[in-house]
Amino acid sequence: MPRYFIGIDVSTTASKALAIDESGTVVASHGEAHELSTPRPLWSEQDPRQWWAATCASLRAVLQQISADDVAAVGLTGQMHGLTLLDAGNQILRPAILWNDQRTGPQCAAITEQVGAEWLYEHIGSLMLPGFTAPKIAWVREHEPEVFAQAAHILLPKDYVRLLLTGAYVTDVSDGSGIALMDIGRRTWSDELLAALDIPRALLPELCEGPEVCARVSAAGAHVHPA
């Protein structure tokens, strides 16, 4: 029997699905667009439900051309850094703050002053930049404390789609590094930085390596119906 592999890309402008065979030949593909919201200058947000609806539509289109029974694995990629806040019931608490949102300059400066630019560079491999997720977390805590108080999970865009497909709270170390709360040398969350910024470890997903099988599509996820 033929075996196929599906890739899902939750990008800034669209969610796409693509199926390849074992030789790497593309056998099916489809994409559905997202809307972008800019409610204030420097702000960039999206409704995570758009990612899921677009992913579902793309997967349904691809699975019209191949059998789901012949799919060996699914991989995900997508836009980095976007802050997706969920409550304990996985309900979305606010629109996701995207990678290209620039509102967090003051939070970046405050974090840098608190822990030091050299320390940041040694541990996260970069200066603290507005595109990263950590200053977005700080911004929500400062400006929307009632939202932050309800937060139980923080996910990146593609990892929100993974959650609905599998039920797993996971991100890969590549995208996880852009959350800017990792010790990249140890490839794990930085206990020192989490303590310094008072961010509970329980909010963050588990980390996995890119090639690792980190979750399996659930029966609910296999129906790929929009939430």
C-alpha angles and dihedrals in degrees: 000000000000118000123214134194123210124209122197120199116193098191131170095262104031147355114241137185126201132182125205131182126231091276091055095253115147109239101171140004140171139170138195124199129241129213120236122217123206103177093167136016111287092013123120121179142161137192106245090215087071090060092053096044091049092046092050092050091048094048092048090053092049093046090056086069100042134029117257087219089066096053110111099183145354125218130192135209133160151130113338133224099022112146112228112181120198132180125227090279092051092252115150111252100194139345113293115262106227135221093256095052110117104190096106102075092116092049091050090052092048094049091048092050091048100051103016133251093253092051090050092050092050094049109030095025095236147054114271105269131188092243093063123094101236096069089047088057089051091049093053091047091051100040104027105030092159089059094045091050089062095047116119101158137031117199138168118238099264090042091057087057089047089053092055092045096047113007091240126130100215142138131180120246092247094060091032090062089062091059082071094221097098131101094226094195091059093033092227139097113290110244089193095055094043089052093046092051094037093234113152114236089221090071092063128081125242116270124235136174116257098251093043121111098237103167144002129232109260127221089253092048092050090066089063093203117158114258 
